[in-house]
Amino acid sequence: MADPMPIDRAAAERVLAEINATEVVEFLQALVRIPSVHPVGDTREAIEVCRAKLADAGFACRIEAHDEVKHNLIAEYGTTGRRVAFNAHVDVVPTGDEGNWTYPPFSATIADGRVYGRGAGDDKASVTAQVMAGVALARSGVALNGTLIVNEVADEEVSGDGVLHSLHVGMNPDVVIVGEQTLGMVAVGEKGAASSEITVFGRTAHGALPWEGANAIEGMARVIVALSDELGPKLQTRTHPYFKPSSLSVNLINGGVKSNVVPDRCTAYVDRRIIPGEDPAVVVAEMQEIASRAVAGMDGVTVEVRGADHIAPASMSDPASDLVRAMLGANAHLGLDTTLTGFSMATDGRFTARAGIPTIIYGPGDPRLAHVPNEWVGIDEVVSATKAYALAALALLS
């Protein structure tokens, strides 16, 4: 592992003195109370809250919209030199049945040192920490040798169009720190995806005469069992020092014509996450081989495995880079975890990494709490992340 980058103590104290925990929490609550749910993904109000706070601190702000209601913020502070970008998203997933929530999902209730609400962790805690870190850096008056960009976006939960539009209109960062729930650990990259749609084809017949048809659902059953029995154990051996093992999960299935008709078609969606070193095309071909073998003995049944949208390899930045060392240095300065890790979920970082921009992922909160009822984030986590973002930017722009 790379050595953490040293942080100038005098400058750090000036920046940290500008971080007020009460102000941080109130900002987070204000964001959580805005129901920027996707769909529709209307981010106008949430982005305006971020813009106003940063503009008041001296950032040059512009709102770049790729849709009438999907606004993205590009806020800049500093001088010519290295361009360091913070990125996080203000759109959130639906609440589901609100009867499953202890507190109303957009109340931003504080209880037991936590802020509860949809988006409290995913991803408005990171948005808050990034915005307030930028504010602290500007208020401190510490001279920067470069520019801090705070890029808060729409559409992360669906497409990534917010960050892609930001890149298209000239955000132009040299490095990116993506805010997501990493438990305050430095993630050097994220898993890739080779998710696929499997279609089993058969032949219809009357349900009373099943031998006259070829049952696609029975074929799919064999395919699913084969993937579990043959591929599942192999994936547990595909490991990486910074990532959880390669994985596969059958998450959607659809098939059948009518209750008294032998089905001639069945489809399943396989969520396949891959680690560095796995080739998405090879991964899809591997599933095709297993699926074909599983139905080989079934007369009239065939199977096709087709890669779904957003197939991409895993991304990873150099663990010895200045970007990683600066984030580690911030954590070390604050007495936080300096263990490097990888992120299992997809983030907007896959797009910046694909554009050739060194990218890491860092933020407050537990990823297991994303997208569930009673989502929450610890207040201490958000305040610590605010300090860490500010110090990492200070190290990179000193």
C-alpha positions as a Python dict, from the first residue, in 0.01 Angstrom:
ca = {
    (1, 'M'): (0, 0, 0),
    (2, 'A'): (118, 352, -76),
    (3, 'D'): (227, 581, 205),
    (4, 'P'): (-33, 843, 300),
    (5, 'M'): (53, 1191, 173),
    (6, 'P'): (156, 1424, 456),
    (7, 'I'): (-86, 1710, 525),
    (8, 'D'): (44, 2056, 614),
    (9, 'R'): (-69, 2090, 975),
    (10, 'A'): (-98, 2467, 988),
    (11, 'A'): (-307, 2482, 671),
    (12, 'A'): (-512, 2184, 785),
    (13, 'E'): (-602, 2353, 1112),
    (14, 'R'): (-717, 2664, 927),
    (15, 'V'): (-943, 2456, 702),
    (16, 'L'): (-1080, 2232, 978),
    (17, 'A'): (-1163, 2535, 1191),
    (18, 'E'): (-1418, 2634, 925),
    (19, 'I'): (-1616, 2310, 955),
    (20, 'N'): (-1911, 2344, 1191),
    (21, 'A'): (-2089, 2017, 1271),
    (22, 'T'): (-2426, 2184, 1326),
    (23, 'E'): (-2407, 2359, 989),
    (24, 'V'): (-2312, 2032, 820),
    (25, 'V'): (-2607, 1843, 971),
    (26, 'E'): (-2855, 2120, 892),
    (27, 'F'): (-2739, 2121, 530),
    (28, 'L'): (-2783, 1743, 508),
    (29, 'Q'): (-3131, 1767, 655),
    (30, 'A'): (-3227, 2036, 405),
    (31, 'L'): (-3120, 1810, 119),
    (32, 'V'): (-3293, 1498, 251),
    (33, 'R'): (-3619, 1693, 285),
    (34, 'I'): (-3618, 1752, -92),
    (35, 'P'): (-3780, 1447, -261),
    (36, 'S'): (-3552, 1425, -563),
    (37, 'V'): (-3681, 1077, -645),
    (38, 'H'): (-3591, 898, -966),
    (39, 'P'): (-3814, 856, -1157),
    (40, 'V'): (-3881, 1145, -1242),
    (41, 'G'): (-3540, 1255, -1115),
    (42, 'D'): (-3617, 1624, -1069),
    (43, 'T'): (-3299, 1767, -915),
    (44, 'R'): (-3363, 2138, -960),
    (45, 'E'): (-3433, 2222, -595),
    (46, 'A'): (-3153, 2007, -453),
    (47, 'I'): (-2899, 2148, -697),
    (48, 'E'): (-3008, 2503, -615),
    (49, 'V'): (-2949, 2440, -244),
    (50, 'C'): (-2595, 2325, -326),
    (51, 'R'): (-2533, 2613, -566),
    (52, 'A'): (-2644, 2878, -318),
    (53, 'K'): (-2417, 2746, -41),
    (54, 'L'): (-2111, 2728, -266),
    (55, 'A'): (-2176, 3060, -439),
    (56, 'D'): (-2201, 3230, -101),
    (57, 'A'): (-1853, 3095, -18),
    (58, 'G'): (-1705, 3237, -337),
    (59, 'F'): (-1734, 2951, -587),
    (60, 'A'): (-1803, 3031, -951),
    (61, 'C'): (-2114, 2824, -1019),
    (62, 'R'): (-2296, 2716, -1329),
    (63, 'I'): (-2593, 2487, -1368),
    (64, 'E'): (-2574, 2256, -1667),
    (65, 'A'): (-2901, 2077, -1747),
    (66, 'H'): (-2926, 1778, -1977),
    (67, 'D'): (-3303, 1771, -1931),
    (68, 'E'): (-3560, 2029, -1825),
    (69, 'V'): (-3575, 1897, -1468),
    (70, 'K'): (-3237, 1725, -1444),
    (71, 'H'): (-2989, 1987, -1333),
    (72, 'N'): (-2618, 1937, -1264),
    (73, 'L'): (-2388, 2174, -1077),
    (74, 'I'): (-2031, 2261, -1170),
    (75, 'A'): (-1885, 2490, -904),
    (76, 'E'): (-1520, 2599, -919),
    (77, 'Y'): (-1286, 2764, -673),
    (78, 'G'): (-913, 2834, -708),
    (79, 'T'): (-658, 2922, -970),
    (80, 'T'): (-493, 2765, -1274),
    (81, 'G'): (-322, 2434, -1212),
    (82, 'R'): (-440, 2087, -1120),
    (83, 'R'): (-818, 2044, -1138),
    (84, 'V'): (-957, 1825, -859),
    (85, 'A'): (-1324, 1728, -882),
    (86, 'F'): (-1563, 1608, -615),
    (87, 'N'): (-1861, 1425, -766),
    (88, 'A'): (-2178, 1289, -605),
    (89, 'H'): (-2546, 1263, -694),
    (90, 'V'): (-2862, 1421, -557),
    (91, 'D'): (-3117, 1189, -721),
    (92, 'V'): (-3253, 912, -496),
    (93, 'V'): (-3447, 587, -540),
    (94, 'P'): (-3818, 557, -451),
    (95, 'T'): (-3917, 499, -90),
    (96, 'G'): (-4125, 186, -142),
    (97, 'D'): (-4405, 128, 109),
    (98, 'E'): (-4376, 419, 352),
    (99, 'G'): (-4546, 202, 614),
    (100, 'N'): (-4213, 19, 647),
    (101, 'W'): (-4040, 338, 764),
    (102, 'T'): (-4009, 427, 1132),
    (103, 'Y'): (-3978, 795, 1041),
    (104, 'P'): (-4126, 965, 733),
    (105, 'P'): (-3870, 915, 455),
    (106, 'F'): (-3830, 1285, 379),
    (107, 'S'): (-3839, 1411, 737),
    (108, 'A'): (-3461, 1395, 792),
    (109, 'T'): (-3533, 1294, 1151),
    (110, 'I'): (-3238, 1289, 1391),
    (111, 'A'): (-3235, 996, 1635),
    (112, 'D'): (-2950, 820, 1816),
    (113, 'G'): (-2684, 1027, 1642),
    (114, 'R'): (-2821, 944, 1298),
    (115, 'V'): (-3005, 1128, 1022),
    (116, 'Y'): (-3285, 913, 881),
    (117, 'G'): (-3442, 948, 538),
    (118, 'R'): (-3436, 844, 176),
    (119, 'G'): (-3104, 954, 36),
    (120, 'A'): (-2958, 1027, 380),
    (121, 'G'): (-2670, 797, 296),
    (122, 'D'): (-2713, 741, -77),
    (123, 'D'): (-2605, 993, -169),
    (124, 'K'): (-2684, 1316, 10),
    (125, 'A'): (-2438, 1248, 291),
    (126, 'S'): (-2156, 1255, 36),
    (127, 'V'): (-2306, 1558, -138),
    (128, 'T'): (-2321, 1738, 196),
    (129, 'A'): (-1965, 1647, 292),
    (130, 'Q'): (-1830, 1756, -47),
    (131, 'V'): (-2016, 2087, -53),
    (132, 'M'): (-1926, 2172, 305),
    (133, 'A'): (-1563, 2068, 249),
    (134, 'G'): (-1548, 2308, -45),
    (135, 'V'): (-1705, 2583, 166),
    (136, 'A'): (-1450, 2527, 444),
    (137, 'L'): (-1160, 2538, 201),
    (138, 'A'): (-1285, 2866, 54),
    (139, 'R'): (-1360, 3025, 392),
    (140, 'S'): (-1016, 2934, 526),
    (141, 'G'): (-839, 3158, 276),
    (142, 'V'): (-562, 2900, 228),
    (143, 'A'): (-391, 2961, -106),
    (144, 'L'): (-449, 2689, -364),
    (145, 'N'): (-232, 2587, -657),
    (146, 'G'): (-517, 2471, -874),
    (147, 'T'): (-896, 2446, -879),
    (148, 'L'): (-1144, 2252, -671),
    (149, 'I'): (-1455, 2151, -867),
    (150, 'V'): (-1771, 2045, -685),
    (151, 'N'): (-1987, 1852, -931),
    (152, 'E'): (-2324, 1741, -793),
    (153, 'V'): (-2538, 1566, -1051),
    (154, 'A'): (-2867, 1408, -1155),
    (155, 'D'): (-2936, 1067, -1307),
    (156, 'E'): (-2676, 852, -1128),
    (157, 'E'): (-2945, 607, -1016),
    (158, 'V'): (-3050, 539, -1375),
    (159, 'S'): (-2801, 629, -1645),
    (160, 'G'): (-2501, 839, -1547),
    (161, 'D'): (-2613, 1111, -1786),
    (162, 'G'): (-2549, 1381, -1526),
    (163, 'V'): (-2176, 1325, -1498),
    (164, 'L'): (-2146, 1246, -1869),
    (165, 'H'): (-2310, 1579, -1951),
    (166, 'S'): (-2078, 1755, -1706),
    (167, 'L'): (-1777, 1609, -1887),
    (168, 'H'): (-1928, 1699, -2223),
    (169, 'V'): (-1967, 2067, -2132),
    (170, 'G'): (-1608, 2100, -2021),
    (171, 'M'): (-1576, 2015, -1652),
    (172, 'N'): (-1232, 1877, -1746),
    (173, 'P'): (-1095, 1742, -1414),
    (174, 'D'): (-748, 1592, -1376),
    (175, 'V'): (-861, 1364, -1092),
    (176, 'V'): (-1202, 1275, -943),
    (177, 'I'): (-1316, 1175, -596),
    (178, 'V'): (-1662, 1018, -624),
    (179, 'G'): (-1876, 1035, -312),
    (180, 'E'): (-2050, 708, -220),
    (181, 'Q'): (-2097, 498, 92),
    (182, 'T'): (-1755, 343, 157),
    (183, 'L'): (-1766, 346, 539),
    (184, 'G'): (-1504, 618, 521),
    (185, 'M'): (-1252, 389, 351),
    (186, 'V'): (-1059, 475, 35),
    (187, 'A'): (-1186, 268, -259),
    (188, 'V'): (-933, 261, -543),
    (189, 'G'): (-1197, 153, -794),
    (190, 'E'): (-1521, -30, -854),
    (191, 'K'): (-1633, -364, -988),
    (192, 'G'): (-1726, -395, -1351),
    (193, 'A'): (-2044, -545, -1493),
    (194, 'A'): (-2113, -827, -1736),
    (195, 'S'): (-2480, -858, -1655),
    (196, 'S'): (-2673, -1056, -1914),
    (197, 'E'): (-3015, -1157, -2034),
    (198, 'I'): (-3056, -1531, -2079),
    (199, 'T'): (-3333, -1649, -2310),
    (200, 'V'): (-3437, -2014, -2335),
    (201, 'F'): (-3643, -2105, -2644),
    (202, 'G'): (-3876, -2402, -2663),
    (203, 'R'): (-4194, -2508, -2842),
    (204, 'T'): (-4558, -2460, -2738),
    (205, 'A'): (-4805, -2745, -2695),
    (206, 'H'): (-5121, -2813, -2504),
    (207, 'G'): (-5052, -2842, -2133),
    (208, 'A'): (-5228, -3182, -2134),
    (209, 'L'): (-4980, -3307, -2395),
    (210, 'P'): (-4646, -3175, -2265),
    (211, 'W'): (-4444, -3431, -2464),
    (212, 'E'): (-4557, -3255, -2781),
    (213, 'G'): (-4378, -2935, -2679),
    (214, 'A'): (-4041, -2822, -2546),
    (215, 'N'): (-4068, -2651, -2208),
    (216, 'A'): (-3858, -2334, -2195),
    (217, 'I'): (-3919, -2284, -1822),
    (218, 'E'): (-3785, -2631, -1744),
    (219, 'G'): (-3486, -2544, -1959),
    (220, 'M'): (-3432, -2223, -1766),
    (221, 'A'): (-3449, -2417, -1440),
    (222, 'R'): (-3161, -2634, -1560),
    (223, 'V'): (-2965, -2328, -1669),
    (224, 'I'): (-3005, -2157, -1330),
    (225, 'V'): (-2901, -2470, -1142),
    (226, 'A'): (-2599, -2514, -1370),
    (227, 'L'): (-2486, -2154, -1318),
    (228, 'S'): (-2520, -2197, -943),
    (229, 'D'): (-2348, -2535, -926),
    (230, 'E'): (-2077, -2488, -1188),
    (231, 'L'): (-1999, -2119, -1196),
    (232, 'G'): (-2083, -2020, -838),
    (233, 'P'): (-1790, -2205, -674),
    (234, 'K'): (-1547, -2075, -938),
    (235, 'L'): (-1644, -1716, -868),
    (236, 'Q'): (-1554, -1752, -501),
    (237, 'T'): (-1196, -1822, -611),
    (238, 'R'): (-1178, -1513, -833),
    (239, 'T'): (-1051, -1262, -584),
    (240, 'H'): (-853, -940, -572),
    (241, 'P'): (-669, -774, -282),
    (242, 'Y'): (-906, -473, -283),
    (243, 'F'): (-1235, -626, -395),
    (244, 'K'): (-1493, -875, -278),
    (245, 'P'): (-1503, -1186, -502),
    (246, 'S'): (-1658, -1193, -846),
    (247, 'S'): (-2033, -1255, -819),
    (248, 'L'): (-2349, -1370, -995),
    (249, 'S'): (-2715, -1330, -899),
    (250, 'V'): (-3026, -1427, -1097),
    (251, 'N'): (-3254, -1134, -1016),
    (252, 'L'): (-3541, -1137, -1269),
    (253, 'I'): (-3727, -1413, -1452),
    (254, 'N'): (-4020, -1413, -1692),
    (255, 'G'): (-4181, -1687, -1897),
    (256, 'G'): (-4494, -1868, -2003),
    (257, 'V'): (-4788, -1813, -2236),
    (258, 'K'): (-5092, -1937, -2044),
    (259, 'S'): (-5161, -2173, -1758),
    (260, 'N'): (-5249, -2460, -1994),
    (261, 'V'): (-4979, -2399, -2258),
    (262, 'V'): (-4627, -2542, -2258),
    (263, 'P'): (-4403, -2232, -2259),
    (264, 'D'): (-4190, -2164, -2563),
    (265, 'R'): (-3986, -1883, -2410),
    (266, 'C'): (-3834, -1791, -2073),
    (267, 'T'): (-3595, -1505, -1993),
    (268, 'A'): (-3384, -1433, -1689),
    (269, 'Y'): (-3165, -1138, -1595),
    (270, 'V'): (-2831, -1224, -1438),
    (271, 'D'): (-2653, -954, -1237),
    (272, 'R'): (-2287, -1038, -1292),
    (273, 'R'): (-2024, -822, -1119),
    (274, 'I'): (-1659, -864, -1215),
    (275, 'I'): (-1323, -780, -1062),
    (276, 'P'): (-1011, -636, -1228),
    (277, 'G'): (-865, -888, -1470),
    (278, 'E'): (-1198, -1031, -1589),
    (279, 'D'): (-1298, -954, -1947),
    (280, 'P'): (-1673, -883, -1985),
    (281, 'A'): (-1692, -1054, -2324),
    (282, 'V'): (-1522, -1366, -2191),
    (283, 'V'): (-1754, -1366, -1889),
    (284, 'V'): (-2065, -1358, -2112),
    (285, 'A'): (-1923, -1638, -2328),
    (286, 'E'): (-1857, -1844, -2017),
    (287, 'M'): (-2222, -1820, -1914),
    (288, 'Q'): (-2330, -1912, -2267),
    (289, 'E'): (-2117, -2226, -2257),
    (290, 'I'): (-2260, -2340, -1924),
    (291, 'A'): (-2618, -2261, -2028),
    (292, 'S'): (-2584, -2445, -2360),
    (293, 'R'): (-2447, -2753, -2187),
    (294, 'A'): (-2731, -2745, -1935),
    (295, 'V'): (-3002, -2778, -2202),
    (296, 'A'): (-2807, -2996, -2444),
    (297, 'G'): (-3015, -3303, -2362),
    (298, 'M'): (-3353, -3134, -2407),
    (299, 'D'): (-3512, -3191, -2746),
    (300, 'G'): (-3627, -2867, -2907),
    (301, 'V'): (-3473, -2635, -2645),
    (302, 'T'): (-3200, -2378, -2716),
    (303, 'V'): (-3053, -2094, -2514),
    (304, 'E'): (-2898, -1756, -2585),
    (305, 'V'): (-2695, -1540, -2346),
    (306, 'R'): (-2675, -1175, -2446),
    (307, 'G'): (-2485, -904, -2263),
    (308, 'A'): (-2715, -636, -2123),
    (309, 'D'): (-2656, -260, -2128),
    (310, 'H'): (-2362, -96, -1948),
    (311, 'I'): (-2122, -389, -1979),
    (312, 'A'): (-1783, -263, -1865),
    (313, 'P'): (-1464, -390, -1704),
    (314, 'A'): (-1376, -306, -1347),
    (315, 'S'): (-1193, 23, -1292),
    (316, 'M'): (-901, 87, -1061),
    (317, 'S'): (-665, 376, -999),
    (318, 'D'): (-300, 329, -913),
    (319, 'P'): (-282, 269, -534),
    (320, 'A'): (49, 461, -531),
    (321, 'S'): (-91, 768, -710),
    (322, 'D'): (-105, 1115, -556),
    (323, 'L'): (-484, 1091, -563),
    (324, 'V'): (-494, 779, -346),
    (325, 'R'): (-212, 900, -122),
    (326, 'A'): (-387, 1234, -63),
    (327, 'M'): (-712, 1065, 45),
    (328, 'L'): (-517, 826, 266),
    (329, 'G'): (-326, 1122, 407),
    (330, 'A'): (-651, 1292, 499),
    (331, 'N'): (-773, 982, 680),
    (332, 'A'): (-439, 936, 855),
    (333, 'H'): (-440, 1298, 971),
    (334, 'L'): (-786, 1247, 1120),
    (335, 'G'): (-709, 909, 1275),
    (336, 'L'): (-945, 728, 1034),
    (337, 'D'): (-909, 396, 851),
    (338, 'T'): (-621, 385, 601),
    (339, 'T'): (-705, 42, 457),
    (340, 'L'): (-753, 46, 80),
    (341, 'T'): (-1060, -126, -62),
    (342, 'G'): (-1272, -160, -375),
    (343, 'F'): (-1637, -69, -425),
    (344, 'S'): (-1887, -340, -520),
    (345, 'M'): (-2166, -120, -659),
    (346, 'A'): (-2169, 87, -976),
    (347, 'T'): (-2103, 461, -944),
    (348, 'D'): (-2058, 757, -1176),
    (349, 'G'): (-1688, 689, -1135),
    (350, 'R'): (-1707, 425, -1406),
    (351, 'F'): (-1764, 702, -1658),
    (352, 'T'): (-1480, 926, -1543),
    (353, 'A'): (-1245, 627, -1523),
    (354, 'R'): (-1349, 522, -1874),
    (355, 'A'): (-1262, 875, -1988),
    (356, 'G'): (-908, 816, -1864),
    (357, 'I'): (-939, 1031, -1550),
    (358, 'P'): (-790, 883, -1230),
    (359, 'T'): (-1087, 819, -1003),
    (360, 'I'): (-1139, 695, -648),
    (361, 'I'): (-1451, 649, -438),
    (362, 'Y'): (-1489, 775, -83),
    (363, 'G'): (-1773, 876, 143),
    (364, 'P'): (-1969, 837, 466),
    (365, 'G'): (-2221, 565, 535),
    (366, 'D'): (-2272, 193, 491),
    (367, 'P'): (-2357, 72, 138),
    (368, 'R'): (-2582, -199, 285),
    (369, 'L'): (-2822, 77, 395),
    (370, 'A'): (-2871, 211, 43),
    (371, 'H'): (-3213, 159, -119),
    (372, 'V'): (-3374, 13, 197),
    (373, 'P'): (-3643, 139, 438),
    (374, 'N'): (-3514, 340, 735),
    (375, 'E'): (-3203, 448, 545),
    (376, 'W'): (-2973, 643, 775),
    (377, 'V'): (-2624, 785, 810),
    (378, 'G'): (-2429, 864, 1124),
    (379, 'I'): (-2375, 1231, 1199),
    (380, 'D'): (-2016, 1166, 1306),
    (381, 'E'): (-1953, 989, 975),
    (382, 'V'): (-2070, 1288, 772),
    (383, 'V'): (-1865, 1537, 973),
    (384, 'S'): (-1555, 1316, 945),
    (385, 'A'): (-1603, 1283, 570),
    (386, 'T'): (-1638, 1660, 537),
    (387, 'K'): (-1301, 1700, 708),
    (388, 'A'): (-1143, 1425, 499),
    (389, 'Y'): (-1261, 1567, 166),
    (390, 'A'): (-1133, 1910, 263),
    (391, 'L'): (-791, 1778, 365),
    (392, 'A'): (-757, 1561, 54),
    (393, 'A'): (-832, 1861, -167),
    (394, 'L'): (-584, 2068, 36),
    (395, 'A'): (-312, 1806, -18),
    (396, 'L'): (-377, 1781, -390),
    (397, 'L'): (-395, 2157, -444),
    (398, 'S'): (-116, 2279, -215),
}
